[in-house]
């Protein structure tokens, strides 16, 4: 219920133009909460240290799927909600969903699972899978900032440049 409410609040904030930027941390770093609602009594963080045990990997995949299903519901609602220009809120948005950790077992920070949704009002080309190689995630954020009108911003965190593939 909490996840649905938080996504609903973001949708309402966008719909009412109360804000055009929002962040939602779906779980804090090291979150070890169980997911009894989907039949997983073990802690999430503990399971991510799976030691290549398939039963634990499968449980993490179920938890990840649960989070993605909540996110997909949010995207669908954005797509079904008209913005002031007659387009959908999703068409006018740049929505980033992902993790700063690619493999919890090894704590790797390369090849991050990041999904970029929306058209950004025509600034983005959705429906693609793009491999950007070994680049900081902040390169994507720098590129998005540029597309939102923050031109001339040359660096953001540990960025090394903009992504041409956005």
Buried (B, 14 or more C-beta within 10 A) or exposed (E): EEBEEBBEEBBEBBBEEEEEEBEEEBBEEEEEEBBEEEEBEBBBBBBBEBEEEEEBBEBBEBBBEBBEEBBBBBBEBBBEBEBEEEBBBBBBBBBBBEBEBBBBBEEEEEEBEBEBBBBBBEBBEEEEEEEBEEBBBBBBBBBBBBBBEEEEBEEBEEBEEBBEEB
